[in-house]
Amino acid sequence: MNVFVPDTVSKPSRRSFLIAAGGITAGLMIGSTLSLGEAQAAKTADGAFNPFVIIAPDSTVTVLSKHLDKGQGAATGLATLVADELDAAWDQVRVEFAPSNAKLYNNLQWGPYQGTGGSSAIANSWEQYRSAGAAAKAMLVAAAAKAWSVPAGEIKVEMGKLSHASGKSGTFGEFAAAASAMPVPEKPALKLPEQFVYIGKSFPRLDVKGKTEGAPIFALDVKRDNMLVATIARSPKFGGTVKSFDATEAKKVNGVVDVIQIPAGVAVVAKSTWPALKGREALNVEWDFSKAETRSSDQLFDEYRELAGKPGKVFRSTGDAEAALAKADKVVEGDFEFPFLAHAPMEPHDVVIEFDGKKADIWTGSQLQTVDQYVASKTLGIELPNVHVHTIWAGGSFGRRAIYDSHIVGEAAQLAKAWGKMQPLKIMWSREDDIKGGYYRPMYVHRVKAGLDADGNVIAWHHRIVGQSILTGTPFEGAFVKDGIDHSSVEGVTNIAYDIPNMHGELHSVKVGVPVLWWRAVGHTHTAFVVETMIDDLAAAAGKDPVEFRLGLLKKKPRHTGALKLAAEKAGWGKDAPKGRFRGVAVHESFSSYVAEIAEISTDEDGDYKVEKVVCAVDCGIAVNPDNVAAQMEGGLGYGLGHAIRNEITLTDGEVDQANFDTYEPMRLSDMPNVETYIVPSTAAPTGVGEPGTPPVAPAVSNAIFAATGTRWRRLPFTKNEGTGS
Amino acid sequence: MRFDLTVNGSKRSVDVDPDTPLLWALRDELNLTGTKFGCGIAACGSCTVYLDGEPTRSCQTMVEDVGEAKVTTIDALSGKSAEAVQAAWRELDVPQCGYCQSGQIMAAAALLNENTKPTDEDINDAMDGNVCRCVSYHRIRKAIHRAADMMEA
């Protein structure tokens, strides 16, 4: 795959990456972690009970979050797991981000990588963080038992206080020093669900107060003594390189310190942000596009459509779909198109780097700390452990900060190396840099044919997908790409929930020079749309109610069924919608969470529509913080809806047509429907909620439009379809 | 070039080019980092400050045009409506990533200064210029109503 990577940020091949990663995690088996006892040996802070819990003499409990919090609430969630088992009072708990150290802080679902993504933060930490809290509590109890000369079993811990029937009592702080030196229990007993004090209840997020006061918590706010600010002029076509540049005018800008070429482009280094931006405007760069992607998105769509008519690589084959289609009573067909999408997190990218020739400190909203360390170490020519990534609260991500080639940190490292003056540098991205910068949700074309028998049963499904592989050629290839099939291209289809006897799927993985990346819910952003609108069309062809039709095909899927039934009940499905309103439904599993959404729209004579309300039901196992689950559903479906309504990234001769929020018009408050979220009660281990709210919304709205008008919208954004209003 | 500004009740001077956006003067020169950069073209509202009490996009306001106007930023936001908005925001856990919330809160407090009982329509009109990419809009709407109730109580 022709992924655009700045030259000297050598994209780690899977092999070299794994060797490097293995080097720092020697002895660490994939999917395992250190025991708490082993980990204690690595503790560095005073009052550290283990790598996740520090208790200070003033009784403050600091939970170290190994995961980035970019708004999804992971930091509060991890603190909740510790606080519950520790029986801390909520107001004594705070959270900070763990240092970069894959040996201590790896994602247990990923093996030897520290990183956040795939809605895995709570799911992979569920036992680890509870064990950390339970172990710390056991150590506090042991210290108190020793001091009070009473059996440990007689000591009670409640809301941050230790007590004994004799009347003795004490705070965590009093015993913190003695307790942290106690032996670490290897397998501390964990609570039963009925003993939880925080888990399953909604407690205020720990980061909200600062976020209502403009607290300086983002990488944008990081200031170091003597720091300079840099912007980088990058090729306007992906894969282009600098032919020559003229910095005369740029250097005349007051505050510009220097202009230097680095592999990523031409950097303008200035005393502060405005001259860095203005200096770049004044810069004249001539680009070499000989190796650049120069196709337009219209041309790419033509090529994709042509491929959709040809056989591809088979990713699923059950029964004989073609034979069944030939015998079908009715056949429903659909061609679907999905554009490139930018993530456009609210905080444009920014990195602060300090490099003294031997070690580097990096402050950024790091989502893949281990990859950031690796790329910086290779670029700077230093050992990986000498790169310290200071994870900072990030202003959104939606996938954009989890970058397989760490190109943002990589560029910062290129510049720090080229600058060579042991001076802190902040590399700033403008919004235009972000929107035009690639790493998009890939474009996709799907072609589907499905057949019903005379009784309205779905007997055949033939599905062809055309689009770029996100993960081929990245360090994640080994985990996600099997026999040439990138799972992230076909997830949601290859494991389709509906019971269909003859199922055939094919994939064309095309090579395009536009860098692509996972975007909130990844492959499900297109596959759920296709499956859920096709199912709706099949229900209509069979003359059946869309919910009843789905339930009939989901008899072996109790969790889909549970979410769908709950949403249908709460939305009043089966009863008449209010006058002028129309409903559409979708249900989809992603990241092991099950979400059903029912969209209610209104329409007017001009063909305008408005999404008035979405009822959402989610089964995510135990909801650690139900209010945060609701927040993620609201945000996840809102994010999906905003892009479905009107967003696309298009290319003309390889150049991105959009630039900022005027041409990539974001979802706004007046677009936002009312949202009701309901959680399916569960005792299953928690699964993620950051992404699963996104996939069902676009098909639910398309299905509501179909209910209202009989017209089927199969192209995204919706403005691409015939008969759409403004 | 030196400009004398009144920021959060104090006289402050900055030495910058006249075309420097107020946003960068506040952030880089005065270290008032509560005001955020989101787009630079007045399309997202992250950089909202008050000029003489009026919500204004600081990314499109040049320092030379500020003149005598009193600048207020989130760092020193106070008053009945601001306090109600911040309290409602905390009660309903409005922020997700939080990056846009300085601007959201400035806009919401300004709305409640003018209109103590806004309708959904009023809220749409006042807040549509403030983008939240986490899409916390559902809670922003609820929290503005909640803040209005708090102020009435």
Contacts between the chains, C-beta under 8 A, distances in Angstrom:
chain1	res1	chain2	res2	distance
A	70	B	97	5.5
A	71	B	95	7.7
A	71	B	96	3.4
A	71	B	97	3.1
A	71	B	98	7.0
A	71	B	134	4.7
A	72	B	96	7.0
A	73	B	96	7.3
A	204	B	90	6.7
A	204	B	93	6.0
A	205	B	93	5.4
A	205	B	95	7.8
A	207	B	95	7.4
A	207	B	98	6.7
A	208	B	89	7.2
A	208	B	90	5.4
A	208	B	93	5.6
A	208	B	94	7.5
A	208	B	95	5.6
A	208	B	98	7.7
A	209	B	90	6.1
A	210	B	98	7.6
A	211	B	95	4.0
A	211	B	98	3.1
A	211	B	101	5.2
A	212	B	86	4.7
A	212	B	89	4.7
A	212	B	90	6.1
A	212	B	94	7.9
A	212	B	95	6.8
A	212	B	101	6.2
A	212	B	105	6.1
A	213	B	34	7.0
A	213	B	74	6.8
A	213	B	75	7.7
A	213	B	86	7.3
A	214	B	33	7.2
A	214	B	34	2.2
A	214	B	35	6.9
A	214	B	36	7.8
A	214	B	73	7.3
A	214	B	74	3.7
A	214	B	75	5.5
A	214	B	102	4.3
A	215	B	34	7.5
A	216	B	33	4.6
A	216	B	34	7.6
A	217	B	98	7.6
A	218	B	36	7.6
A	218	B	99	6.3
A	220	B	33	7.4
A	220	B	36	6.7
A	220	B	37	6.5
A	221	B	33	4.3
A	223	B	31	7.2
A	223	B	33	8.0
A	229	B	28	7.7
A	254	B	17	5.4
A	255	B	17	7.5
A	272	B	24	6.6
A	272	B	28	4.1
A	272	B	29	7.4
A	273	B	24	5.0
A	273	B	27	7.2
A	273	B	28	5.5
A	273	B	37	7.8
A	274	B	16	7.2
A	274	B	17	7.3
A	274	B	20	4.8
A	274	B	21	6.6
A	274	B	24	4.3
A	274	B	28	7.3
A	275	B	17	7.7
A	277	B	40	7.7
A	278	B	17	7.9
A	278	B	19	7.8
A	344	B	133	6.1
A	345	B	97	7.3
A	345	B	99	7.9
A	345	B	133	5.8
A	346	B	36	7.9
A	346	B	38	5.9
A	346	B	44	7.6
A	346	B	46	6.7
A	346	B	97	6.2
A	346	B	99	4.2
A	346	B	100	5.0
A	346	B	131	7.1
A	346	B	132	7.0
A	346	B	133	4.4
A	346	B	134	7.2
A	347	B	36	7.3
A	347	B	38	7.7
A	347	B	97	7.2
A	347	B	99	4.6
A	348	B	37	7.1
A	348	B	38	7.5
A	393	B	97	7.5
A	393	B	98	7.3
A	394	B	97	6.5
A	395	B	36	7.5
A	395	B	97	4.9
A	395	B	98	7.3
A	395	B	99	3.0
A	395	B	100	7.8
A	396	B	96	7.8
A	396	B	97	4.4
A	396	B	99	6.4
A	396	B	133	5.0
A	396	B	134	5.9
A	397	B	97	8.0
A	398	B	133	7.4
A	430	B	40	6.1
A	431	B	38	6.8
A	431	B	39	4.5
A	431	B	40	6.1
A	431	B	41	7.6
A	431	B	44	8.0
A	627	B	93	6.1
A	628	B	93	7.4
A	631	B	93	6.5
A	631	B	96	6.4
A	631	B	136	7.3
A	631	B	139	7.1
A	634	B	135	6.9
A	634	B	136	7.4
A	634	B	138	4.7
A	634	B	139	7.1
A	635	B	96	5.8
A	635	B	134	4.8
A	635	B	135	4.6
A	635	B	136	6.3
A	638	B	135	3.0
A	638	B	137	6.6
A	638	B	138	7.1
A	639	B	133	7.4
A	639	B	134	7.5
A	639	B	135	5.2
A	642	B	135	6.6
A	660	B	39	5.5
A	660	B	40	7.5
A	660	B	41	5.4
A	660	B	43	6.3
A	661	B	38	7.8
A	661	B	39	4.9
A	661	B	41	7.2
A	661	B	43	3.9
A	661	B	44	5.4
A	661	B	131	6.4
A	662	B	41	6.3
A	662	B	43	5.3
A	666	B	44	7.5
A	666	B	131	4.9
A	666	B	133	6.5
A	667	B	131	7.9
A	667	B	135	5.8
A	667	B	137	7.6
A	668	B	128	4.9
A	668	B	131	6.7
A	668	B	137	7.6
A	669	B	123	7.0
A	669	B	124	5.9
A	669	B	127	4.7
A	669	B	128	5.5
A	669	B	130	7.3
A	669	B	132	7.9
A	669	B	137	4.4
A	669	B	140	6.4
A	669	B	141	6.7
A	670	B	124	4.0
A	670	B	128	5.2
A	671	B	137	7.9
A	672	B	135	6.9
A	672	B	137	3.8
A	672	B	138	5.8
A	672	B	141	7.2
A	674	B	138	7.0
A	675	B	138	5.1
